Amino acid sequence: MNNIALGFLVTLLAGLATGLGSLFAFHKKTNHHKFLSFALGLSAGVMIYVSFIEIFPKAFQSLSEAFSTDLAYFYTTLAFFIGVGIIAFIDYIIPNEHNPHELHGQEETEDTKKKKLMRLGVFTALAIAIHNFPEGLATFIATVAKPELGISIAIAIAIHNIPEGIAVAIPIYHATGSKKKAVIWTFLSGLAEPVGAVIGFLLLRTVFNELTFGFLFAGVAGIMVYISLDELLPAAEKYGEHHLSIIGVISGMMIMALSLVLL
């Protein structure tokens, strides 16, 4: 029960990190781009490493208790790619101009008419909310299974939520001139993550066992790898610091490896 409460808490904090993006959006200076480039790379490194080194093997281990070794590996792999397919489908059904994976910088929106800016900001917030549902479920499940692992994932997701918050806050702020409205919309889009955790918990609590845990954990690994490759690394590249983002990836992997060894 403690792990469940912790799972809701860290998922909530990861979602609220989206609101931090609005703070960056209100500043005209661009020196934070280097930090974001490195941080996004670090986040991708953490999520990719933990998906293949920790989450996938744990899913396989759980399914091995119900199936033979070969069959367990097959189902783990299948669930991994189902997770990839789910998040890829979400990407596909959301138009590119409203997709948070297609970050819109300040220079792209300052000269746009206010009505179009507001519409862009609202639709981006809704798109991010849709994406945050599976992220919230992934964080929650990981925390319930292993708190220190879930917290690491939550930190990584929180980091990548910052530029998504920027994508929401910039058009709304320039459309309305209101920092308050930009912050409110940004935080609301982030709240979809804890909502995803709650819905996932309510749907799965009656059938949460080693079998469902194995399938879900493998799917979570697929979702995280897709997010890292489709969202985090391209976003880091868009901030113009290729080598810095790669250094971030390696640093994230090293930090995650060290934490797994020590914990």
C-alpha positions as CSV (number, residue, x, y, z in Angstrom):
1,M,0.0,0.0,0.0
2,N,2.9,2.3,0.7
3,N,4.3,1.7,-2.7
4,I,0.9,2.5,-4.3
5,A,0.7,5.8,-2.4
6,L,4.3,6.6,-3.5
7,G,3.4,5.7,-7.0
8,F,0.6,8.2,-7.1
9,L,2.9,10.9,-5.5
10,V,5.9,10.5,-7.9
11,T,3.5,10.4,-10.9
12,L,1.8,13.6,-9.7
13,L,5.2,15.3,-9.3
14,A,6.4,14.2,-12.7
15,G,3.2,15.5,-14.3
16,L,3.4,18.8,-12.5
17,A,6.9,19.3,-13.9
18,T,5.2,20.2,-17.1
19,G,4.3,23.5,-15.5
20,L,8.0,24.3,-15.0
21,G,8.1,24.7,-18.8
22,S,6.0,27.8,-18.5
23,L,8.7,29.5,-16.4
24,F,11.2,29.0,-19.2
25,A,8.7,30.3,-21.7
26,F,8.5,33.7,-20.0
27,H,12.2,34.4,-20.4
28,K,13.6,35.7,-23.7
29,K,17.1,34.5,-23.0
30,T,18.1,31.3,-24.8
31,N,21.0,30.2,-22.7
32,H,18.8,27.6,-21.1
33,H,18.9,25.6,-24.4
34,K,22.2,24.0,-23.6
35,F,20.9,22.8,-20.2
36,L,17.7,21.4,-21.8
37,S,19.7,19.7,-24.6
38,F,21.9,17.9,-22.0
39,A,18.9,17.2,-19.7
40,L,16.8,15.7,-22.5
41,G,19.7,13.5,-23.5
42,L,20.2,12.5,-19.9
43,S,16.5,11.6,-19.6
44,A,16.7,9.5,-22.8
45,G,19.8,7.7,-21.5
46,V,18.1,6.9,-18.2
47,M,14.9,5.6,-19.9
48,I,16.6,3.5,-22.6
49,Y,19.1,2.0,-20.1
50,V,16.5,1.1,-17.5
51,S,14.1,-0.3,-20.1
52,F,16.5,-2.8,-21.4
53,I,18.6,-3.6,-18.3
54,E,16.0,-3.5,-15.6
55,I,12.4,-3.5,-16.8
56,F,12.5,-5.9,-19.7
57,P,14.4,-8.6,-17.6
58,K,12.0,-8.2,-14.7
59,A,9.0,-8.6,-17.1
60,F,10.7,-11.8,-18.5
61,Q,11.3,-13.1,-15.0
62,S,7.6,-12.6,-14.0
63,L,6.3,-14.3,-17.2
64,S,8.8,-17.1,-16.7
65,E,6.8,-18.2,-13.6
66,A,3.7,-18.8,-15.8
67,F,5.3,-20.0,-19.1
68,S,8.3,-21.9,-20.3
69,T,11.5,-19.9,-20.9
70,D,11.1,-19.7,-24.6
71,L,7.4,-18.8,-24.4
72,A,8.0,-16.3,-21.7
73,Y,10.7,-14.5,-23.8
74,F,8.3,-14.5,-26.8
75,Y,5.5,-12.9,-24.7
76,T,7.9,-10.4,-23.2
77,T,9.1,-9.4,-26.6
78,L,5.5,-9.3,-28.0
79,A,4.3,-7.1,-25.1
80,F,7.3,-4.8,-25.6
81,F,6.4,-4.1,-29.2
82,I,2.7,-3.8,-28.3
83,G,3.8,-1.0,-26.0
84,V,5.7,0.6,-28.8
85,G,2.6,0.2,-31.1
86,I,0.3,1.9,-28.5
87,I,2.4,5.0,-28.2
88,A,3.1,5.1,-31.9
89,F,-0.6,4.9,-32.6
90,I,-1.2,7.8,-30.3
91,D,1.4,9.8,-32.2
92,Y,-0.2,8.8,-35.5
93,I,-3.8,10.0,-34.6
94,I,-2.6,13.4,-33.4
95,P,-2.0,16.0,-36.2
96,N,1.6,17.0,-36.4
97,E,0.9,20.7,-35.7
98,H,-0.6,19.7,-32.3
99,N,1.9,16.9,-31.5
100,P,4.2,17.6,-28.5
101,H,6.9,15.6,-30.3
102,E,7.0,18.4,-32.8
103,L,8.1,21.2,-30.5
104,H,7.2,24.7,-31.6
105,G,9.7,27.3,-30.6
106,Q,9.1,30.9,-29.8
107,E,10.3,32.1,-33.1
108,E,7.6,30.0,-34.8
109,T,4.7,31.5,-32.9
110,E,5.4,35.2,-32.1
111,D,4.2,36.5,-35.5
112,T,1.1,34.3,-35.5
113,K,-2.3,35.9,-35.0
114,K,-3.6,35.7,-31.4
115,K,-6.6,33.4,-32.2
116,K,-4.4,30.9,-34.0
117,L,-1.9,31.1,-31.2
118,M,-4.5,30.3,-28.5
119,R,-5.9,27.5,-30.6
120,L,-2.4,26.1,-31.1
121,G,-1.7,26.3,-27.3
122,V,-4.9,24.6,-26.3
123,F,-4.6,21.8,-28.8
124,T,-1.0,21.3,-27.8
125,A,-2.1,21.0,-24.2
126,L,-4.7,18.4,-25.1
127,A,-2.2,16.5,-27.2
128,I,0.3,16.4,-24.4
129,A,-2.4,15.3,-22.0
130,I,-3.1,12.3,-24.3
131,H,0.6,11.4,-24.4
132,N,0.9,11.7,-20.6
133,F,-1.6,9.0,-19.9
134,P,0.6,6.1,-20.8
135,E,3.6,7.9,-19.2
136,G,1.7,8.2,-15.9
137,L,0.8,4.5,-16.0
138,A,4.4,3.6,-16.7
139,T,5.7,5.6,-13.8
140,F,3.0,4.3,-11.4
141,I,3.6,0.6,-12.3
142,A,7.4,0.9,-12.0
143,T,7.1,2.6,-8.6
144,V,4.7,-0.1,-7.3
145,A,7.2,-2.8,-8.4
146,K,10.4,-1.1,-7.3
147,P,10.2,2.4,-5.7
148,E,13.8,3.4,-6.5
149,L,13.3,2.5,-10.1
150,G,10.0,4.3,-10.3
151,I,11.5,7.5,-8.8
152,S,14.3,7.4,-11.4
153,I,11.8,7.0,-14.2
154,A,9.7,9.9,-12.7
155,I,12.7,12.2,-12.7
156,A,13.5,11.3,-16.3
157,I,9.9,12.0,-17.4
158,A,9.8,15.2,-15.3
159,I,12.8,16.5,-17.3
160,H,11.2,15.7,-20.6
161,N,8.0,17.3,-19.5
162,I,9.7,20.8,-19.3
163,P,10.0,21.4,-23.1
164,E,6.4,20.1,-23.5
165,G,5.3,22.8,-21.0
166,I,7.2,25.3,-23.1
167,A,5.2,24.2,-26.2
168,V,2.0,24.9,-24.4
169,A,2.9,28.1,-22.5
170,I,4.5,30.0,-25.4
171,P,1.4,30.3,-27.7
172,I,-1.1,30.8,-24.9
173,Y,1.1,33.5,-23.3
174,H,1.6,35.4,-26.5
175,A,-2.1,35.0,-27.4
176,T,-3.5,36.3,-24.1
177,G,-0.6,38.2,-22.6
178,S,-1.5,36.4,-19.3
179,K,1.2,34.4,-17.5
180,K,-1.5,33.0,-15.2
181,K,-3.5,31.5,-18.1
182,A,-0.4,30.0,-19.6
183,V,0.6,28.4,-16.3
184,I,-2.8,27.1,-15.7
185,W,-3.1,25.4,-19.1
186,T,0.4,24.0,-18.8
187,F,-0.2,22.5,-15.3
188,L,-3.6,21.0,-16.5
189,S,-1.9,19.2,-19.4
190,G,0.6,17.7,-16.9
191,L,-2.2,16.4,-14.6
192,A,-3.1,13.8,-17.2
193,E,-0.2,11.7,-15.8
194,P,-1.5,11.1,-12.3
195,V,-5.0,10.7,-13.9
196,G,-3.5,7.9,-16.1
197,A,-2.0,6.3,-12.9
198,V,-5.4,6.4,-11.2
199,I,-7.3,5.0,-14.2
200,G,-4.7,2.3,-14.6
201,F,-4.8,1.3,-10.9
202,L,-8.6,1.2,-10.9
203,L,-8.7,-1.0,-14.0
204,L,-5.9,-3.4,-13.0
205,R,-6.1,-3.7,-9.2
206,T,-8.4,-6.7,-9.3
207,V,-6.1,-8.6,-11.8
208,F,-2.7,-7.4,-10.7
209,N,-0.5,-10.5,-10.4
210,E,2.8,-11.8,-11.7
211,L,1.3,-12.5,-15.1
212,T,-0.3,-9.1,-15.7
213,F,2.7,-7.4,-14.1
214,G,5.0,-9.1,-16.7
215,F,2.9,-8.1,-19.7
216,L,2.5,-4.5,-18.4
217,F,6.1,-4.1,-17.5
218,A,7.3,-5.2,-20.9
219,G,4.8,-2.8,-22.5
220,V,6.1,0.0,-20.3
221,A,9.6,-0.7,-21.5
222,G,8.4,-0.4,-25.1
223,I,6.6,2.9,-24.4
224,M,9.7,4.4,-22.7
225,V,12.1,3.4,-25.5
226,Y,9.7,4.9,-28.1
227,I,9.4,8.1,-26.2
228,S,13.2,8.3,-25.8
229,L,13.9,7.7,-29.5
230,D,10.9,9.6,-31.0
231,E,10.7,12.5,-28.6
232,L,13.6,13.1,-26.2
233,L,16.5,12.7,-28.6
234,P,14.9,14.7,-31.5
235,A,13.9,17.4,-29.0
236,A,17.5,17.6,-27.7
237,E,18.7,17.9,-31.3
238,K,16.3,20.8,-31.9
239,Y,18.0,22.8,-29.2
240,G,21.2,22.7,-31.4
241,E,23.6,20.8,-29.1
242,H,24.1,17.4,-30.7
243,H,27.2,16.4,-28.9
244,L,26.0,17.8,-25.6
245,S,22.8,15.7,-25.9
246,I,24.8,12.5,-26.6
247,I,27.0,13.3,-23.6
248,G,23.7,13.6,-21.7
249,V,22.6,10.1,-23.0
250,I,25.8,8.5,-21.8
251,S,25.7,10.3,-18.5
252,G,22.1,9.2,-18.0
253,M,23.0,5.6,-18.6
254,M,26.0,5.8,-16.3
255,I,23.9,7.4,-13.5
256,M,21.2,4.7,-13.9
257,A,23.8,1.9,-13.9
258,L,25.4,3.3,-10.8
259,S,22.1,3.7,-9.0
260,L,21.1,0.1,-9.9
261,V,24.4,-1.2,-8.6
262,L,24.2,0.8,-5.3
263,L,20.5,0.2,-4.7
